[in-house]
Amino acid sequence: MTMVVICPKCGKRMIVDEKDPYVFCAQCGYKINLSAEAKTDTPSQPYQPETQFTSFSQYNTQVIPEKKKQSKLGSAALLLSLFCLPIVGLILGIIDLSKKDDSQKHGYAKAAIIIGIVMMIIYSCVFTNTLVKKGTESLEESVQVESTNIAEKATQPSKTPQIKANPNEKNVQTGEMKIGQYGKAGDLFVGLSGVRRIGYVETATSFYTQDIDSNQEMIYVILEVKNNSDKILTYSKSNISVYVDGIIAPEPDCIYLLAIDGIQEYQSYELDAYAKSLVIFGCLADKGWNELSIFSGNLQWKVTSDADLDTIYHYTSLFNDSDVKYDYSNKTLDAKNHEIVYDGFTIHTMDILGDTQKYAVFMVTINNTSSESIDYSLVGYNMRAYQNNILLDDCNYVMDEVIDGYQNIFNIDDLKPGMTAKVYLSFEINSETGIFKLAFDEGYITNEYYGDFCVQH
């Protein structure tokens, strides 16, 4: 038999079987003990809840809230992260969270992001290990192939052109040397070309000789120096010292530059790339000496008194000049504030106190392209001449005659801006034949190389 029961908690009216000892309220879940609670078929007054609702929809919303569902986009993101494309799942999860839709749950989207990151880390580790393994295998194969190629090449003649060694390097000596041998000091080759002895002091001034004590003799050491670099280098006479039987030999007290067999003394020798010079050093020695010890820096030569030192010196180079290149095409040099134009070359002879002296003469035109005057009488403008790659004496500044309309370059002390001068540069020579080269640089301070003119005569 059925009966009507009113929930004492929420007022819900329910029809129940009176045989049941208790029931639960269908609305609020309250446990109703049928034997203890009041029962009625038609309650006199229905239960009035404290909250009054104006509509059914309002009642339904507050009393029975709608259950939220997982976002479809988040669900798709989770599936992709788990099974195939973690990067896509990660991106979709981020997009789903960025929408901020409170009507749906986003737990799957968060899970998709976490799983996507983890899966990408795992894939990266696996991929990196695979690359390392393949790279190691490839390297091992490459080394094996290269080893095989090297072994094969070792049994075959090389076809690759080899860089030629400097031909002068193979003859470089170390330790104590003798006449005709050379050593190396930095980028310079220095060799003992000869030694001469005479009973007086011979000078570069042909009309002047100086007597010495009858118990003494003059020793002239002749060195050959070669620049083994592509830059301008200077060799100084101060590098040389001579010992006679272990005692340092004094230089003669002479106001003129020394000379012997056509070779003149200078304090320093400025050499262009791969050029050479003969250097002399004169000293006094007591007659009857036994041994000379000659030094140039750390290089040393020994010469005994029984060597042939009385014969006139004839030059034969100690060095190979295959590294020297001559450019006969140069006709104009850009010297910053002026232009030097090559016009020609000639051999000029002069009679000096009954002796015929020969000169190699270069004729050039100087165009002053600057806004200031040029003074070529200053030694700052450095000029050097070579015959067969041997440095000649300094440019002659005393010759004052005009040659074919050209005047001595040292007479040009005030060449105005935009003006031109036709000048010659003359150098004393012994032989008229050979390759002659005239080189210009900025001066003694910077040595910036302007270039050179070459001619074969």
C-alpha positions in Angstrom: 0.0 0.0 0.0 1.3 3.5 -0.9 1.4 6.6 1.1 2.5 10.3 0.6 5.5 11.5 2.6 6.7 15.1 2.9 10.5 15.5 3.4 11.0 17.3 6.7 14.1 19.0 5.3 13.1 20.4 1.9 9.3 19.8 1.7 9.4 17.5 -1.2 6.2 15.4 -1.6 6.9 11.8 -2.4 4.7 8.7 -2.9 6.4 5.7 -1.1 5.5 2.1 -0.1 4.5 2.2 3.5 6.1 -1.2 4.1 9.6 0.4 3.7 11.2 1.2 7.0 12.8 4.3 5.5 13.3 6.2 2.2 15.6 8.9 0.8 14.3 12.2 -0.4 14.5 12.3 -4.2 15.4 16.0 -4.1 17.8 16.6 -1.2 18.8 13.0 -0.4 17.6 13.3 3.2 17.0 9.9 4.9 13.4 9.7 6.1 12.5 7.1 8.8 8.9 6.1 7.9 8.2 4.8 11.4 9.3 8.0 13.1 8.4 10.7 10.6 4.9 12.1 10.1 2.9 10.6 7.3 -0.1 12.2 5.5 -2.3 11.5 2.6 -3.0 15.2 2.0 -1.0 17.5 4.1 -3.0 20.5 5.3 -0.3 23.0 4.4 2.4 22.4 1.7 6.0 23.2 2.5 7.1 26.6 1.4 10.8 26.9 0.8 12.6 30.0 2.1 13.6 30.9 -1.4 10.9 32.0 -3.8 11.5 31.6 -7.5 9.9 33.7 -10.1 10.2 31.2 -12.9 10.9 27.5 -13.6 14.2 28.2 -15.3 15.5 30.1 -12.3 14.5 27.3 -10.0 16.0 24.7 -12.3 19.4 26.7 -12.5 19.9 27.1 -8.8 18.6 23.8 -7.6 20.0 21.5 -10.4 23.2 23.0 -11.9 24.2 21.8 -15.3 27.3 19.5 -15.4 30.3 20.9 -17.4 31.8 18.7 -20.2 35.5 18.5 -21.4 36.4 20.8 -24.3 36.4 19.0 -27.6 39.5 20.9 -28.7 41.3 19.8 -25.5 40.2 16.2 -26.1 41.6 16.3 -29.6 44.9 17.8 -28.3 45.2 15.0 -25.8 44.8 12.3 -28.4 47.4 13.9 -30.7 49.9 14.3 -27.9 49.5 10.7 -26.9 49.6 8.9 -30.2 51.1 10.7 -33.1 51.8 14.4 -33.2 52.9 15.8 -29.8 53.9 19.2 -31.2 50.4 19.6 -32.8 48.7 18.5 -29.5 50.9 20.9 -27.6 49.8 23.8 -29.8 46.1 22.8 -29.7 46.2 22.6 -26.0 47.7 26.1 -25.7 45.0 27.4 -28.1 42.3 25.8 -26.0 43.5 27.3 -22.8 43.9 30.7 -24.3 40.1 30.8 -25.2 39.2 31.1 -21.4 35.8 29.4 -22.0 34.4 28.7 -18.5 31.4 26.7 -19.8 33.8 23.8 -20.6 36.4 21.9 -18.7 40.0 22.2 -19.9 41.7 19.4 -18.0 42.4 17.5 -21.3 44.1 20.6 -22.8 46.4 20.9 -19.8 47.2 17.2 -20.0 47.9 17.5 -23.7 50.4 20.3 -23.1 52.3 18.3 -20.4 52.3 15.1 -22.4 53.3 17.0 -25.6 56.4 18.5 -23.9 57.4 15.2 -22.4 57.0 13.4 -25.8 59.0 16.1 -27.6 61.9 15.7 -25.1 61.9 12.0 -25.6 61.8 12.3 -29.4 64.7 14.8 -29.3 66.9 12.6 -27.2 66.3 9.6 -29.5 66.9 11.7 -32.7 70.1 13.2 -31.2 71.5 9.8 -30.3 70.7 8.6 -33.8 72.6 11.5 -35.4 75.6 11.0 -33.1 75.7 7.3 -33.9 75.5 8.0 -37.6 78.1 10.8 -37.4 80.5 8.5 -35.6 80.0 5.7 -38.1 80.5 8.2 -41.0 83.6 9.6 -39.4 85.1 6.2 -38.9 84.4 5.3 -42.5 85.9 8.6 -43.7 89.1 8.1 -41.6 89.3 4.6 -43.0 88.9 5.8 -46.6 91.4 8.6 -46.0 93.9 6.2 -44.5 93.5 4.0 -47.5 94.0 7.0 -49.9 97.1 8.1 -48.0 98.6 4.6 -48.2 97.9 4.5 -52.0 99.4 8.0 -52.6 102.5 7.0 -50.7 103.2 4.4 -53.3 102.6 6.8 -56.2 104.6 9.9 -57.3 103.0 13.1 -56.1 101.3 15.2 -58.8 100.7 18.2 -56.6 103.3 21.0 -57.4 105.6 21.6 -54.4 106.6 25.1 -53.2 110.2 25.6 -54.2 112.5 26.2 -51.3 114.8 29.3 -51.3 117.9 28.0 -53.1 120.1 30.0 -50.7 118.8 28.2 -47.6 120.5 24.9 -48.4 124.0 26.4 -48.2 123.4 28.3 -44.9 126.2 27.5 -42.5 126.2 27.4 -38.7 129.1 27.7 -36.3 132.6 28.9 -37.5 132.8 29.7 -41.2 135.5 30.6 -43.7 135.8 32.8 -46.8 133.1 32.0 -49.4 130.5 30.8 -46.8 127.5 32.5 -45.4 125.0 32.3 -42.5 121.6 33.7 -41.8 120.7 36.5 -39.4 116.9 37.0 -39.3 115.8 37.8 -42.9 119.4 38.6 -44.0 122.0 36.3 -45.5 125.5 37.4 -44.6 128.6 35.9 -46.2 132.3 36.6 -46.2 133.1 37.4 -49.8 136.8 38.3 -49.3 139.6 39.8 -47.2 142.3 42.2 -48.5 145.4 43.6 -46.8 147.4 46.6 -48.0 150.1 48.8 -46.5 148.1 52.1 -46.4 144.5 53.5 -46.0 142.7 53.6 -49.3 139.6 56.0 -49.3 136.6 56.6 -51.6 138.3 59.9 -52.6 140.6 58.7 -55.3 143.2 61.4 -54.9 143.6 60.8 -51.2 145.4 57.9 -49.4 146.6 57.8 -45.8 149.9 56.4 -44.6 150.0 54.1 -41.6 152.7 52.9 -39.2 155.3 50.7 -40.9 154.7 48.0 -38.4 151.0 47.9 -39.3 148.8 47.0 -42.3 145.2 47.7 -43.3 142.8 44.8 -43.3 139.6 45.2 -45.4 136.8 42.7 -44.7 134.4 42.4 -47.6 130.9 41.0 -46.8 128.1 40.2 -49.1 124.6 40.8 -47.7 121.3 39.6 -49.3 117.8 40.6 -48.2 115.8 37.4 -48.0 112.4 39.1 -47.6 109.9 41.1 -49.7 110.3 44.3 -47.6 113.0 46.9 -47.3 115.7 46.0 -44.7 118.8 47.8 -43.5 122.2 46.3 -42.7 124.5 48.5 -40.5 128.3 48.4 -40.5 128.1 48.6 -36.7 127.2 44.9 -36.8 130.8 44.1 -37.8 133.7 43.6 -35.5 137.2 42.1 -36.2 139.7 40.5 -33.7 143.3 40.0 -34.5 144.7 37.1 -32.6 141.9 37.5 -30.1 142.3 41.2 -29.6 139.7 43.6 -31.1 141.2 45.6 -34.0 140.9 49.4 -34.2 139.5 51.3 -37.1 141.9 53.8 -38.8 141.5 57.5 -37.9 140.4 58.8 -41.3 138.0 61.6 -42.2 137.1 60.0 -45.6 135.0 57.0 -46.3 137.1 53.9 -46.9 137.2 52.0 -50.2 139.0 49.0 -51.7 139.0 47.6 -55.2 136.1 49.8 -56.3 133.9 49.1 -53.3 133.0 52.0 -51.1 132.3 52.0 -47.3 128.9 53.2 -45.9 127.6 53.3 -42.4 124.3 51.6 -43.4 123.0 49.8 -46.5 119.3 49.9 -47.3 118.2 47.0 -49.4 115.0 46.4 -51.4 113.3 43.0 -51.6 115.8 40.2 -52.4 118.5 42.8 -53.2 122.2 42.5 -52.3 125.1 44.7 -51.3 128.8 44.5 -50.8 129.9 45.8 -47.4 133.4 46.7 -46.4 134.9 47.1 -42.9 138.5 48.4 -42.5 140.8 47.9 -39.5 144.4 48.0 -38.5 146.5 45.0 -37.6 150.1 44.5 -36.5 152.2 42.8 -39.1 152.9 39.1 -38.3 149.4 38.3 -37.1 148.2 34.7 -37.3 144.4 34.7 -37.2 141.5 37.0 -37.8 138.1 36.4 -36.1 135.4 38.3 -38.0 131.9 38.7 -36.5 128.6 40.0 -37.9 126.2 39.8 -35.0 126.3 36.1 -33.9 127.9 34.9 -37.2 131.6 34.2 -37.2 134.4 33.5 -39.7 138.0 32.5 -39.2 140.8 33.7 -41.6 144.5 32.8 -41.3 147.4 34.9 -42.4 148.6 32.3 -45.0 145.4 32.9 -47.1 145.8 34.8 -50.3 144.9 38.3 -49.1 147.1 40.4 -51.4 145.4 39.8 -54.8 142.9 42.4 -56.0 139.4 41.4 -55.1 137.1 40.3 -58.0 133.4 40.0 -57.1 131.6 36.6 -57.5 128.2 36.4 -55.8 127.7 33.9 -53.0 124.0 33.9 -53.6 121.4 32.6 -56.1 119.2 35.4 -57.5 116.4 33.3 -59.0 114.0 34.9 -56.5 114.6 38.4 -58.1 111.9 39.6 -60.5 112.3 42.6 -62.9 109.4 44.6 -64.2 110.3 46.4 -67.3 106.8 47.7 -67.9 106.8 50.4 -65.2 106.9 53.9 -66.7 105.1 56.0 -64.1 105.3 56.0 -60.3 102.7 57.6 -58.0 104.7 59.2 -55.2 101.7 60.6 -53.3 102.3 64.4 -53.8 104.1 64.0 -57.1 104.4 61.8 -60.2 107.7 60.3 -61.5 107.7 59.4 -65.2 110.5 57.3 -66.7 112.0 59.0 -69.8 115.2 57.0 -70.6 118.6 55.6 -69.6 122.2 56.3 -70.7 125.8 55.7 -69.7 127.7 58.9 -69.1 131.4 59.3 -68.8 133.4 62.0 -67.0 137.1 62.8 -66.8 138.0 63.3 -63.1 141.7 64.2 -62.5 142.8 62.2 -65.5 140.6 59.2 -64.6 137.6 58.3 -66.7 134.6 57.6 -64.5 131.4 55.9 -65.8 127.9 56.7 -64.6 124.6 55.0 -65.1 122.1 57.8 -65.7 118.3 57.5 -65.3 116.3 60.4 -66.8 112.8 61.1 -65.4 110.2 63.8 -65.4 108.7 64.9 -62.0 105.2 66.4 -62.0 104.2 68.1 -58.8 100.5 67.1 -58.4 100.3 68.6 -54.9 99.4 72.0 -53.5 102.9 72.5 -52.0 106.4 72.9 -53.3 108.7 69.9 -53.5 112.3 69.9 -52.3 114.3 67.1 -53.8 117.6 68.4 -52.5 116.6 66.8 -49.1 117.9 63.2 -48.5 114.4 62.3 -47.2 113.5 61.4 -50.7 115.3 58.0 -50.9 116.6 56.7 -54.2 118.6 53.6 -54.8 120.1 52.0 -57.9 121.1 48.4 -58.5 123.3 46.8 -61.2 122.6 43.1 -61.5 120.9 43.2 -58.1 123.9 44.7 -56.4 123.4 48.0 -54.6 125.4 50.8 -56.3 126.9 53.8 -54.6 124.7 56.7 -53.6 123.1 59.0 -56.2 125.8 61.4 -57.3 125.0 65.0 -56.1 128.1 66.8 -57.3 127.7 66.4 -61.0 126.4 69.7 -62.2 126.3 69.4 -66.0 123.1 69.2 -68.1 122.6 65.9 -69.9 120.2 66.0 -72.9 118.2 68.8 -71.3 118.0 67.1 -67.9 119.6 68.5 -64.8 120.8 66.8 -61.6 117.8 65.9 -59.3 119.6 67.5 -56.3 119.2 70.9 -57.9 115.4 70.7 -57.5 114.8 72.4 -54.2 111.6 74.3 -54.9 109.4 72.7 -57.5 106.1 74.7 -57.4 102.6 73.1 -57.4 101.5 72.1 -60.8 105.0 72.5 -62.3 107.3 70.0 -63.9 111.0 69.2 -63.8 113.2 67.1 -66.1 116.0 65.6 -64.0 118.5 62.8 -64.0 119.9 60.5 -61.3 123.4 59.2 -61.8 125.3 56.4 -60.1 128.9 55.5 -60.4 129.6 52.1 -62.1 132.6 50.0 -63.2 130.8 48.0 -66.0 128.4 49.3 -68.6 126.4 46.1 -69.1 123.7 44.4 -67.0 120.3 45.0 -65.6 119.9 48.4 -64.0 117.1 49.2 -61.5 116.1 52.5 -59.9 114.0 52.3 -56.8 112.0 55.0 -54.9 110.5 55.1 -51.5 109.1 57.8 -49.2 112.3 58.2 -47.1 114.2 56.9 -44.1 111.2 57.0 -41.7 108.4 55.0 -43.2 110.1 53.4 -46.2 106.8 53.2 -48.1 107.8 51.8 -51.4 106.8 53.7 -54.5 108.2 51.4 -57.1 111.1 51.0 -59.5 112.2 51.4 -63.1 114.1 48.5 -64.8 116.3 48.6 -67.9 118.7 46.1 -69.5 121.7 47.7 -71.1 
